[in-house]
Amino acid sequence: MRLSTITNYAYGATVILTLASGTLMLMASGSEERERAAVEQRAVFDQTTATLEEDVYRQTEQARAYAITGDPSHVIAYRREKAALRSVEQRTVHLRDRGASAGELAALRQGLHWADGLNDEQEAAIDAAEKGDRETARAILFGDEYGRELDRVAAQIGKFQYMLDQRTESAVRQATEAARQWRFMSEIMLGATALLFLCVLYFILKQRILRPVVRLSDVVTRLAAQDFAAIPPDFPQVDEIGDMAQAVRVFRENGLERQRLERERDADRVTRDQLSRMTQRLQGCDSIGDLVEVVRRFAPEIAPDFAGRLYIQDTRRNMMLQACDWLTPRQSSREFPPSACWALRRGQSHRPAGEQIDIPCEHLGGEIIVPTICIPLTAQGESIGLLYVEQPEDGPADQISRTEKYLEMLAENISLALANLRLRDVLRHMAMADPLTGLANRRRFDAVFREQVAHAESELTPLACLMVDIDHFKRFNDTYGHDAGDAVLRAVGAVLDEAVREKDCAFRLGGEEFVLLMPGFAQDQAIDRALQVQQKVQDLRVEHRGEELGPITASFGLAIFPDHGRADTLVRTADAALLRAKNQGRNQIVIATVRDAASHLS
């Protein structure tokens, strides 16, 4: 029950009790008023009765005094008093008006009639005294019969007074008892009103208001100090205090939600700062290796507890190859074809497990152990890689949702950086590669040769250089045209490109002249590789416009560091050997000698 309702009920009960108490007090006052009226009536009746009795005795005294003394003044006084007497009805009418009952008035009238009957005897005695017969007058007034009549009148008046006393005493007693009862009931009502007031003070002010307000005040003070660990008391009653407690709980919940949002905002700001730093680092990467290292370091910070792998597409093999991983992912193969991932097929993120069932990717390797997300890395509408992550099993849903958004942003940044690196590689390849054969050109050879020379000299490892020149190349151009010559160049270039596994080891220096660098190859290994290349060139069968171009051969000059001198003169040494191979009839391999190296030193 609400406090306002309880207060209204208490107020109404207090008003009712107060009105009842006032009514009882008024009734008690009325009873006391009736008691006073009864007492006043008795006094009036007593005074009237005494007056009537005095009139009777005064006339008797005046008549007796005249009979004894003969003084005429007594007769005059007697006559005056007798003349002043009214009739019986006139003398009793005011008593009737005062509330005398019929029985009481009848008794009084009887006494008055008897008193009036004494007047005749008094007149006879006065007449006898006036005639000088005082003895007769005294005998009448002092005789036994006159005394009995006088006593009878006094007794009748006493009877009237007794009847008045009985009635008045009963009325006074009843009025006193009623006043006492009404006063007692009024005191009970006043006590009930005071008790109700005390109950209201204790149960409402102290129990329902003061104590809850004190507890709420402590909680509000702590909440105002941003101490949201304070738990508001639970007041289940439906009243204003309950409303206040509910409001405090809502305030606390809002404060906790605000703190949570602030923490999320701070975490979001930190994550975005990390994404920004990562983007800056990605923009500064010069190679795929740099990009992979940046991703490996930043991914666990941007998406904590999300294990993952970064895949980069190998266009030559049409495979997705793992570039790096973090936090020890439990699923997904290290390499797989693009068709094994539904994200790469559809060009959008793919979640095989979660609220909506979906098809698992083949590269996960069977049963799904943890929830996974595959995010394709795309550039110009083509897939260039894949960001694979595994969700934590016990993470909050809202945190996982926010992290997934960061992963989308991370994938976009990696895609952009990877696309830029690939574009840079394409441009560099275009600048460093021979457009006809696809082999590295002279500019790239100069750079690679310097690097290989420095490495061989510092590590004291062997370095072989095989110079290749196609025999009678001009004949193909003159006989079949330049398109046929280009076909021969492409075929020979393909043989050299497949000769070694290392990248950037086969070069076209210009025209029909090629060079093959073989780092780490000793003389025996280099000779075996040169023989293999020679045999493959001889086995070439090139057709042009449906016509076979004829046998293709080449001359080879081989030089090895440190067997044939310094590394920086290796090309000139191999070129000298090549020249001797051509002079000795072509289609042969000539190994450089120390004299070839010495001739260049001189």
C-alpha positions as CSV (number, residue, x, y, z in Angstrom):
1,M,0.0,0.0,0.0
2,R,1.3,3.4,-0.9
3,L,2.3,5.9,1.8
4,S,-0.1,8.5,0.5
5,T,-3.0,5.9,0.9
6,I,-1.8,4.9,4.4
7,T,-1.5,8.6,5.3
8,N,-5.0,9.3,4.0
9,Y,-6.4,6.4,5.9
10,A,-4.7,7.5,9.1
11,Y,-5.8,11.0,8.6
12,G,-9.4,9.9,8.0
13,A,-9.3,7.7,11.0
14,T,-7.8,10.5,13.1
15,V,-10.5,12.9,11.9
16,I,-13.3,10.3,12.6
17,L,-11.9,9.6,16.1
18,T,-11.5,13.3,16.8
19,L,-15.1,14.0,15.7
20,A,-16.3,11.1,17.8
21,S,-14.3,12.2,20.8
22,G,-15.7,15.8,20.3
23,T,-19.2,14.4,20.0
24,L,-18.8,12.4,23.2
25,M,-17.4,15.4,25.0
26,L,-20.4,17.4,23.9
27,M,-22.8,14.7,25.1
28,A,-20.9,14.6,28.4
29,S,-21.2,18.3,28.6
30,G,-25.0,18.0,27.9
31,S,-25.3,15.5,30.7
32,E,-23.5,17.8,33.0
33,E,-25.8,20.6,31.8
34,R,-28.8,18.5,32.6
35,E,-27.3,17.7,36.0
36,R,-26.9,21.4,36.7
37,A,-30.4,22.1,35.5
38,A,-31.8,19.4,37.8
39,V,-29.9,20.9,40.8
40,E,-31.1,24.4,39.9
41,Q,-34.7,23.1,39.6
42,R,-34.4,21.5,43.0
43,A,-33.2,24.7,44.5
44,V,-36.0,26.7,42.9
45,F,-38.6,24.1,44.2
46,D,-37.0,24.2,47.7
47,Q,-37.2,28.0,47.7
48,T,-40.8,28.0,46.5
49,T,-41.8,25.3,49.0
50,A,-40.1,27.3,51.8
51,T,-41.9,30.4,50.7
52,L,-45.3,28.7,50.8
53,E,-44.7,27.2,54.2
54,E,-43.5,30.5,55.5
55,D,-46.7,32.2,54.3
56,V,-48.8,29.7,56.2
57,Y,-46.8,30.0,59.4
58,R,-46.5,33.8,59.1
59,Q,-50.3,34.2,58.9
60,T,-50.7,31.9,61.9
61,E,-48.1,33.9,63.8
62,Q,-49.8,37.2,63.1
63,A,-53.2,35.8,64.1
64,R,-51.8,34.3,67.3
65,A,-49.9,37.5,68.2
66,Y,-53.2,39.6,67.9
67,A,-55.1,37.0,70.0
68,I,-52.5,37.3,72.7
69,T,-51.6,41.0,72.6
70,G,-54.6,42.6,71.0
71,D,-52.2,44.8,69.0
72,P,-54.1,45.9,65.9
73,S,-50.9,46.1,63.9
74,H,-50.9,42.3,63.8
75,V,-54.3,42.3,62.3
76,I,-53.2,44.8,59.7
77,A,-50.2,42.7,58.8
78,Y,-52.4,39.6,58.7
79,R,-54.9,41.3,56.4
80,R,-52.1,42.6,54.1
81,E,-50.5,39.2,53.8
82,K,-53.8,37.5,53.2
83,A,-54.6,39.9,50.5
84,A,-51.3,39.2,48.9
85,L,-52.0,35.5,48.6
86,R,-53.0,34.3,45.1
87,S,-55.1,31.4,44.2
88,V,-53.7,27.9,44.4
89,E,-53.4,27.6,40.6
90,Q,-51.6,30.9,40.4
91,R,-49.2,29.9,43.1
92,T,-48.4,26.5,41.5
93,V,-48.3,27.6,37.8
94,H,-44.7,28.6,37.8
95,L,-43.8,25.2,39.5
96,R,-45.6,23.5,36.6
97,D,-43.6,25.6,34.2
98,R,-40.4,24.6,36.0
99,G,-41.2,21.0,35.3
100,A,-43.0,19.8,38.4
101,S,-45.0,16.6,37.7
102,A,-48.7,16.3,38.1
103,G,-48.4,14.1,41.2
104,E,-46.2,16.6,42.8
105,L,-48.5,19.5,41.9
106,A,-51.5,17.5,43.3
107,A,-49.7,17.0,46.6
108,L,-48.8,20.7,46.8
109,R,-52.3,21.8,45.9
110,Q,-53.7,19.6,48.6
111,G,-51.5,21.2,51.1
112,L,-52.3,24.7,49.9
113,H,-56.1,23.9,50.1
114,W,-55.6,22.8,53.6
115,A,-53.6,25.9,54.4
116,D,-56.3,28.0,52.9
117,G,-58.8,26.1,55.1
118,L,-56.9,27.5,58.2
119,N,-57.8,31.0,57.1
120,D,-61.4,30.5,58.2
121,E,-60.3,29.5,61.7
122,Q,-57.9,32.4,61.8
123,E,-60.7,34.8,60.8
124,A,-63.0,33.4,63.5
125,A,-60.2,33.8,66.1
126,I,-59.5,37.4,65.0
127,D,-63.3,38.2,65.1
128,A,-63.5,36.8,68.7
129,A,-60.5,38.8,69.7
130,E,-61.9,42.0,68.2
131,K,-65.0,41.4,70.3
132,G,-62.9,41.1,73.4
133,D,-63.2,37.3,73.7
134,R,-59.5,36.5,73.6
135,E,-59.9,33.3,75.4
136,T,-62.0,31.9,72.6
137,A,-59.5,33.3,70.1
138,R,-56.6,31.6,71.9
139,A,-58.6,28.4,72.2
140,I,-59.1,28.4,68.4
141,L,-55.5,29.2,67.4
142,F,-53.8,27.3,70.1
143,G,-56.2,24.4,70.2
144,D,-55.3,20.8,69.3
145,E,-57.5,20.8,66.2
146,Y,-55.7,23.9,64.8
147,G,-52.3,22.3,65.6
148,R,-53.3,19.1,63.8
149,E,-54.4,21.0,60.8
150,L,-51.2,23.0,60.8
151,D,-49.1,19.9,61.1
152,R,-51.1,18.2,58.3
153,V,-50.4,21.2,56.0
154,A,-46.7,21.1,56.9
155,A,-46.7,17.3,56.3
156,Q,-48.3,17.7,52.9
157,I,-45.8,20.4,51.9
158,G,-43.0,18.1,53.2
159,K,-44.5,15.3,51.0
160,F,-44.3,17.6,48.0
161,Q,-40.7,18.5,48.9
162,Y,-39.8,14.8,49.3
163,M,-41.3,13.9,46.0
164,L,-39.2,16.7,44.4
165,D,-36.1,15.6,46.2
166,Q,-36.6,12.0,44.9
167,R,-37.1,13.0,41.3
168,T,-34.3,15.6,41.4
169,E,-31.9,13.2,43.0
170,S,-32.7,10.6,40.4
171,A,-32.3,13.1,37.5
172,V,-29.0,14.3,39.0
173,R,-27.8,10.7,39.5
174,Q,-28.7,9.8,35.9
175,A,-27.2,12.9,34.5
176,T,-24.0,12.4,36.5
177,E,-23.8,8.7,35.4
178,A,-24.4,9.7,31.7
179,A,-21.8,12.5,31.9
180,R,-19.3,10.0,33.5
181,Q,-19.9,7.4,30.8
182,W,-19.7,9.9,27.9
183,R,-16.5,11.4,29.4
184,F,-15.0,7.9,29.8
185,M,-15.9,7.1,26.1
186,S,-14.4,10.5,25.1
187,E,-11.2,9.7,26.9
188,I,-11.1,6.3,25.2
189,M,-11.5,8.1,21.8
190,L,-8.8,10.6,22.7
191,G,-6.5,7.7,23.8
192,A,-7.2,5.8,20.5
193,T,-6.4,9.0,18.6
194,A,-3.1,9.4,20.4
195,L,-2.3,5.7,19.9
196,L,-3.1,6.0,16.2
197,F,-0.9,9.1,16.0
198,L,2.0,7.2,17.7
199,C,1.5,4.2,15.4
200,V,1.6,6.5,12.4
201,L,4.8,8.1,13.8
202,Y,6.4,4.8,14.5
203,F,5.3,2.5,11.6
204,I,5.1,5.1,8.9
205,L,7.6,7.7,9.7
206,K,10.2,5.4,11.3
207,Q,9.7,2.0,9.8
208,R,8.3,2.9,6.4
209,I,10.1,6.3,5.8
210,L,13.0,7.0,8.1
211,R,14.8,3.7,8.0
212,P,14.4,3.1,4.2
213,V,15.3,6.8,3.5
214,V,18.5,6.4,5.6
215,R,19.5,3.2,3.7
216,L,18.6,4.8,0.4
217,S,20.6,7.9,1.4
218,D,23.7,5.9,2.0
219,V,23.3,4.2,-1.4
220,V,22.6,7.4,-3.2
221,T,25.7,9.0,-1.6
222,R,27.9,6.1,-2.9
223,L,26.3,6.2,-6.3
224,A,26.9,10.0,-6.5
225,A,30.6,9.2,-5.9
226,Q,30.5,6.9,-8.9
227,D,30.7,3.8,-6.6
228,F,28.3,1.6,-8.5
229,A,29.2,-1.4,-6.4
230,A,26.6,-0.1,-3.9
231,I,23.5,-2.3,-4.2
232,P,20.2,-0.5,-3.5
233,P,18.0,-2.2,-0.9
234,D,15.0,-4.2,-2.1
235,F,11.7,-2.7,-1.0
236,P,9.0,-4.8,-2.5
237,Q,6.1,-2.6,-1.2
238,V,4.3,-0.5,-3.7
239,D,4.6,3.0,-2.3
240,E,6.7,6.1,-2.7
241,I,9.7,4.5,-1.0
242,G,9.4,1.6,-3.3
243,D,9.3,4.0,-6.2
244,M,12.4,5.8,-4.9
245,A,14.2,2.5,-4.5
246,Q,13.2,1.6,-8.0
247,A,14.5,4.9,-9.3
248,V,17.8,4.4,-7.5
249,R,18.1,0.9,-9.0
250,V,17.4,2.4,-12.5
251,F,20.0,5.1,-11.8
252,R,22.5,2.4,-10.7
253,E,21.8,0.3,-13.8
254,N,22.2,3.4,-16.0
255,G,25.4,4.2,-14.3
256,L,26.7,0.6,-14.8
257,E,25.6,0.8,-18.4
258,R,27.3,4.1,-18.8
259,Q,30.5,2.7,-17.3
260,R,30.2,-0.3,-19.6
261,L,29.8,2.0,-22.6
262,E,32.7,4.1,-21.5
263,R,34.9,1.0,-21.2
264,E,33.7,-0.1,-24.6
265,R,34.4,3.3,-26.0
266,D,37.9,3.3,-24.4
267,A,38.5,-0.2,-25.7
268,D,37.2,0.9,-29.1
269,R,39.4,3.9,-29.1
270,V,42.5,1.7,-28.2
271,T,41.6,-0.8,-30.9
272,R,41.1,1.9,-33.5
273,D,44.4,3.4,-32.5
274,Q,46.0,0.0,-33.0
275,L,44.2,-0.3,-36.4
276,S,45.5,3.1,-37.3
277,R,49.1,2.2,-36.2
278,M,48.8,-1.1,-38.1
279,T,47.6,0.7,-41.2
280,Q,50.5,3.1,-41.0
281,R,52.9,0.1,-40.7
282,L,51.3,-1.7,-43.5
283,Q,51.7,1.3,-45.7
284,G,55.4,1.3,-44.9
285,C,55.9,-2.3,-45.8
286,D,58.4,-3.0,-48.7
287,S,57.7,-6.7,-49.0
288,I,55.2,-9.4,-48.3
289,G,57.5,-10.5,-45.4
290,D,57.1,-7.1,-43.8
291,L,53.4,-7.2,-44.2
292,V,53.2,-10.7,-42.6
293,E,55.2,-9.7,-39.6
294,V,53.0,-6.6,-39.0
295,V,49.9,-8.7,-39.2
296,R,51.4,-11.4,-36.9
297,R,52.2,-8.8,-34.2
298,F,49.1,-6.6,-34.4
299,A,46.3,-9.1,-35.0
300,P,46.4,-10.6,-31.4
301,E,46.2,-7.1,-30.0
302,I,43.3,-6.0,-32.2
303,A,41.3,-9.2,-31.7
304,P,42.3,-10.7,-28.3
305,D,41.6,-14.4,-27.8
306,F,40.9,-14.8,-31.5
307,A,43.4,-17.3,-32.8
308,G,43.9,-17.0,-36.6
309,R,45.9,-17.5,-39.8
310,L,46.8,-15.3,-42.7
311,Y,46.7,-16.9,-46.1
312,I,48.1,-15.3,-49.3
313,Q,47.3,-16.7,-52.7
314,D,50.0,-18.2,-54.8
315,T,48.8,-17.4,-58.3
316,R,51.3,-19.8,-60.0
317,R,50.1,-22.8,-58.0
318,N,46.5,-21.4,-57.5
319,M,46.8,-22.2,-53.8
320,M,46.2,-20.4,-50.6
321,L,49.4,-20.6,-48.5
322,Q,49.7,-19.8,-44.8
323,A,51.8,-16.7,-44.3
324,C,51.6,-16.6,-40.5
325,D,49.4,-17.6,-37.6
326,W,48.9,-16.3,-34.0
327,L,47.5,-17.7,-30.7
328,T,47.8,-21.3,-32.0
329,P,44.7,-21.9,-34.1
330,R,43.3,-25.4,-33.9
331,Q,41.8,-25.9,-37.3
332,S,42.3,-25.0,-41.0
333,S,45.0,-26.5,-43.3
334,R,48.3,-24.7,-43.9
335,E,47.5,-24.6,-47.7
336,F,44.5,-25.4,-49.8
337,P,42.9,-24.4,-53.1
338,P,40.6,-21.4,-53.2
339,S,37.7,-23.6,-54.0
340,A,38.0,-25.2,-50.5
341,C,36.8,-22.0,-48.8
342,W,33.2,-20.8,-49.1
343,A,34.3,-17.2,-48.2
344,L,36.6,-17.2,-51.3
345,R,33.8,-18.7,-53.4
346,R,31.2,-16.2,-52.4
347,G,33.4,-13.2,-51.9
348,Q,32.1,-12.4,-48.4
349,S,32.6,-13.5,-44.8
350,H,31.6,-17.0,-44.0
351,R,30.6,-18.5,-40.6
352,P,29.9,-22.2,-40.7
353,A,28.8,-22.3,-37.0
354,G,26.7,-19.9,-35.0
355,E,23.1,-18.8,-34.7
356,Q,22.4,-19.7,-38.4
357,I,23.6,-23.1,-39.7
358,D,25.9,-23.0,-42.7
359,I,28.2,-25.2,-44.7
360,P,31.7,-25.8,-43.2
361,C,34.7,-25.1,-45.4
362,E,36.8,-28.0,-46.6
363,H,40.0,-26.5,-45.4
364,L,38.8,-26.8,-41.8
365,G,39.5,-30.5,-42.0
366,G,36.2,-32.2,-41.0
367,E,34.3,-31.6,-37.8
368,I,34.1,-28.0,-36.5
369,I,35.8,-27.8,-33.1
370,V,35.4,-24.1,-32.5
371,P,33.3,-21.3,-34.2
372,T,35.3,-19.9,-37.1
373,I,35.2,-17.0,-39.5
374,C,36.7,-16.8,-42.9
375,I,37.1,-13.3,-44.3
376,P,38.3,-13.0,-47.9
377,L,41.0,-10.5,-48.9
378,T,40.0,-9.0,-52.2
379,A,41.4,-6.4,-54.5
380,Q,39.6,-5.2,-57.7
381,G,37.0,-7.9,-57.2
382,E,39.6,-10.7,-57.1
383,S,40.6,-12.8,-54.1
384,I,44.2,-12.3,-53.1
385,G,44.2,-13.9,-49.6
386,L,42.2,-15.0,-46.6
387,L,41.9,-14.0,-43.0
388,Y,40.9,-17.0,-40.9
389,V,40.0,-16.6,-37.2
390,E,38.6,-18.8,-34.4
391,Q,36.2,-17.3,-31.9
392,P,36.7,-17.9,-28.2
393,E,34.1,-20.3,-26.9
394,D,33.2,-18.4,-23.7
395,G,33.4,-14.8,-24.8
396,P,30.6,-12.3,-24.4
397,A,28.3,-12.0,-27.4
398,D,28.6,-8.2,-27.6
399,Q,32.4,-8.3,-27.4
400,I,32.6,-11.0,-30.1
401,S,30.3,-8.8,-32.3
402,R,32.5,-5.8,-31.9
403,T,35.6,-7.8,-32.5
404,E,34.1,-9.2,-35.7
405,K,33.7,-5.6,-37.0
406,Y,37.3,-4.9,-36.2
407,L,38.3,-8.1,-38.1
408,E,36.4,-6.8,-41.1
409,M,38.3,-3.5,-40.9
410,L,41.6,-5.5,-40.3
411,A,40.9,-7.6,-43.4
412,E,40.2,-4.4,-45.5
413,N,43.5,-2.9,-44.4
414,I,45.4,-6.1,-45.1
415,S,43.7,-6.4,-48.5
416,L,44.6,-2.8,-49.4
417,A,48.2,-3.2,-48.3
418,L,48.6,-6.6,-50.0
419,A,47.2,-5.2,-53.2
420,N,49.6,-2.3,-53.0
421,L,52.5,-4.6,-52.5
422,R,51.4,-6.8,-55.4
423,L,50.9,-3.8,-57.6
424,R,54.4,-2.6,-56.6
425,D,55.8,-6.1,-57.4
426,V,54.1,-6.0,-60.7
427,L,55.5,-2.6,-61.5
428,R,58.9,-3.7,-60.3
429,H,58.6,-6.9,-62.3
430,M,57.6,-4.9,-65.3
431,A,60.7,-2.8,-64.8
432,M,63.0,-5.7,-64.0
433,A,61.7,-8.4,-66.3
434,D,62.1,-9.1,-70.0
435,P,58.6,-8.7,-71.5
436,L,59.2,-11.4,-74.1
437,T,60.5,-14.3,-72.0
438,G,59.3,-13.3,-68.5
439,L,62.9,-13.7,-67.2
440,A,64.6,-10.9,-65.2
441,N,66.3,-8.3,-67.4
442,R,69.8,-6.8,-67.4
443,R,68.8,-4.2,-64.8
444,R,67.6,-6.9,-62.4
445,F,70.6,-9.0,-63.1
446,D,73.0,-6.2,-62.0
447,A,71.2,-5.9,-58.7
448,V,70.9,-9.6,-58.0
449,F,74.5,-10.2,-59.1
450,R,75.8,-7.6,-56.6
451,E,73.8,-9.2,-53.8
452,Q,75.0,-12.7,-54.7
453,V,78.6,-11.6,-54.9
454,A,78.4,-9.9,-51.5
455,H,76.8,-13.0,-50.0
456,A,79.3,-15.4,-51.5
457,E,82.3,-13.3,-50.5
458,S,81.1,-12.8,-46.9
459,E,79.9,-16.4,-46.3
460,L,82.7,-17.9,-48.5
461,T,80.1,-20.0,-50.3
462,P,80.5,-21.0,-54.0
463,L,78.7,-19.1,-56.8
464,A,78.4,-20.4,-60.3
465,C,77.6,-18.3,-63.4
466,L,76.5,-20.0,-66.7
467,M,76.5,-17.7,-69.8
468,V,74.2,-19.0,-72.6
469,D,74.1,-17.9,-76.2
470,I,71.7,-19.4,-78.8
471,D,73.6,-20.7,-81.8
472,H,72.8,-19.2,-85.2
473,F,69.9,-17.3,-83.9
474,K,70.0,-14.8,-86.8
475,R,69.1,-17.7,-89.1
476,F,65.7,-18.1,-87.4
477,N,64.9,-14.4,-87.8
478,D,66.0,-14.3,-91.4
479,T,64.4,-17.6,-92.4
480,Y,61.1,-17.6,-90.5
481,G,60.7,-14.0,-89.4
482,H,61.1,-12.2,-86.1
483,D,58.0,-14.0,-84.6
484,A,59.7,-17.3,-85.0
485,G,62.8,-15.9,-83.4
486,D,60.7,-14.6,-80.5
487,A,59.2,-18.1,-80.1
488,V,62.7,-19.6,-79.8
489,L,63.7,-17.0,-77.2
490,R,60.6,-17.8,-75.1
491,A,61.3,-21.6,-75.3
492,V,64.9,-21.2,-74.2
493,G,63.9,-18.8,-71.5
494,A,61.4,-21.3,-70.1
495,V,64.1,-24.0,-70.0
496,L,66.4,-21.7,-68.0
497,D,63.6,-20.6,-65.7
498,E,62.9,-24.2,-64.7
499,A,66.6,-25.0,-64.4
500,V,66.9,-23.8,-60.7
501,R,64.3,-23.6,-57.9
502,E,65.6,-20.3,-56.6
503,K,63.8,-17.2,-57.8
504,D,65.6,-14.5,-59.8
505,C,68.4,-16.8,-61.0
506,A,67.7,-16.9,-64.8
507,F,68.2,-13.6,-66.8
508,R,68.0,-12.4,-70.4
509,L,70.9,-10.0,-70.9
510,G,69.8,-9.0,-74.4
511,G,69.3,-10.5,-77.9
512,E,69.9,-14.2,-77.7
513,E,72.2,-14.0,-74.7
514,F,71.2,-15.4,-71.3
515,V,72.8,-16.0,-67.9
516,L,72.0,-18.4,-65.1
517,L,73.3,-17.8,-61.6
518,M,73.6,-20.8,-59.3
519,P,74.4,-19.7,-55.7
520,G,75.9,-22.5,-53.6
521,F,76.8,-24.6,-56.6
522,A,80.3,-26.1,-56.6
523,Q,81.9,-26.9,-59.9
524,D,80.6,-30.5,-60.2
525,Q,77.1,-29.4,-59.4
526,A,77.3,-26.5,-61.8
527,I,78.6,-28.8,-64.7
528,D,75.7,-31.3,-64.1
529,R,73.2,-28.5,-64.2
530,A,74.7,-27.0,-67.4
531,L,74.6,-30.4,-69.0
532,Q,70.9,-30.7,-68.1
533,V,70.1,-27.3,-69.6
534,Q,72.1,-28.1,-72.7
535,Q,70.1,-31.3,-73.2
536,K,66.8,-29.6,-72.7
537,V,67.6,-26.9,-75.2
538,Q,68.6,-29.6,-77.7
539,D,65.3,-31.4,-77.1
540,L,63.3,-28.3,-77.8
541,R,60.8,-28.5,-80.7
542,V,59.4,-25.1,-81.6
543,E,56.7,-24.7,-84.2
544,H,55.7,-21.5,-86.0
545,R,52.6,-21.3,-88.1
546,G,52.4,-25.1,-88.2
547,E,56.1,-25.5,-89.3
548,E,58.8,-26.9,-87.1
549,L,61.7,-24.4,-86.9
550,G,64.5,-27.1,-86.8
551,P,67.1,-28.0,-84.1
552,I,68.0,-25.5,-81.4
553,T,71.4,-25.5,-79.8
554,A,73.3,-23.1,-77.6
555,S,76.8,-22.4,-76.5
556,F,77.7,-22.3,-72.7
557,G,80.4,-20.6,-70.7
558,L,80.7,-21.7,-67.1
559,A,82.7,-19.9,-64.3
560,I,82.6,-20.7,-60.5
561,F,83.7,-18.6,-57.5
562,P,86.2,-19.1,-55.9
563,D,87.6,-21.7,-58.4
564,H,88.0,-19.2,-61.2
565,G,88.9,-15.9,-59.4
566,R,87.1,-13.2,-57.7
567,A,83.4,-13.1,-57.5
568,D,83.0,-9.6,-59.0
569,T,84.8,-10.8,-62.2
570,L,82.7,-14.0,-62.5
571,V,80.5,-12.7,-65.4
572,R,83.5,-11.6,-67.5
573,T,85.2,-14.9,-66.8
574,A,82.1,-16.9,-67.9
575,D,81.7,-14.6,-70.9
576,A,85.3,-15.4,-71.9
577,A,84.5,-19.1,-71.6
578,L,81.4,-18.6,-73.7
579,L,83.4,-16.9,-76.4
580,R,85.8,-19.9,-76.5
581,A,82.8,-22.2,-76.8
582,K,81.5,-20.3,-79.8
583,N,85.0,-20.2,-81.4
584,Q,85.3,-24.0,-80.9
585,G,82.3,-24.8,-82.9
586,R,79.3,-23.9,-80.7
587,N,76.8,-26.3,-79.0
588,Q,79.2,-27.1,-76.2
589,I,80.0,-26.2,-72.6
590,V,83.3,-24.5,-71.9
591,I,84.5,-24.2,-68.3
592,A,86.5,-21.2,-67.5
593,T,90.1,-21.5,-66.5
594,V,92.3,-19.5,-64.2
595,R,93.9,-17.9,-67.2
596,D,90.5,-16.5,-68.3
597,A,90.1,-14.9,-64.9
598,A,93.6,-13.6,-64.9
599,S,93.2,-12.1,-68.4
600,H,90.4,-10.0,-67.0
601,L,92.4,-9.0,-63.9
602,S,95.1,-7.7,-66.1
